[in-house]
Amino acid sequence: MDAHIQVKNLNVYYGKQQALKDVNIEIPKNQITVIMGPSGCGKTTLLKTFNRFLELTEGTQLTGEVLVDGKNIYDRDVDVTEVRKVVGLLAQRPAPLPMSIYDNVLYGMNIHRMKKDRKEYKDAVRHYLEIAGLWEEVHNRLHDPATSLSIGQQQRLCLARGLAVEPEIILGDEPTSALDPISSQNIESRLIELKQQYTTVIVTHTLRQAKRLGDYVIYMYLGEVIEAGPAKDVFNNPQHERTRAYLEGQI
């Protein structure tokens, strides 16, 4: 496997409570990896270790390693801003910034000073809105507030904003759970198209979505990785009885 992320002996504690227990996994490059399992099993906790978002939660302790492109992102010499540029997060609920649609897409590019002049920025805004499937809907209202968009449009705007800083990896924490079915389908279609260029890791509580999107699947239970492998193997021939029970709706 050509692994983009490698997790080695990872343990996470919230205060005295252990949330992740000795996790060892690899995330394949340019595929959609789905993390699934019952509520409270540690899916989101694991996801947030991949871009160091977890350390924003007070009282969190972490041991072990998370390697992105072979480099441990928890090493002392690592710039956390750079980590979050390489590894973007699409949250459960869309969180557009309190500014125009145009300025939302521009935001990260400005911080990282990624373009030379106004025309380059303008072209980039169009490019990323097109990739997110939003350009046709907003091209004549780019200076309207982002909050004037529907929830589904806001989530695609957040996707465009995240892609604009040119990440290598996209994380999705149940990115369609707040959306209506058509908007969900729209986001899923975008993620499938984008896997040619990006490694994607999605947390989902929906088995149907895991089957639609997953190339590689990780099944978790009570903070442990129970099973991981190519989606067709895990879904058609699970090796662990807990995975089998989950797939049959018993857990």
Secondary structure, 3 states (H helix, E strand, C coil): CCEEEEEEEEEEEECCEEEEEEEEEEEECCCEEEEECCCCCCHHHHHHHCCCHHHHCCCEEEEEEEEECCEECCCCCCCHHHHHHHEEEECCCCCCCCCEHHHHHHHHHHHCCCCCCHHHHHHHHHHHHHHCCCHHHHCCCCCCEHHHCCHHHHHHHHHHHHHCCCCCEEEEECCCCCCCHHHHHHHHHHHHHHCCCCEEEEECCCHHHHHHHCCEEEEEECCEEEEEEEHHHHHHCCCCHHHHHHHCCCC
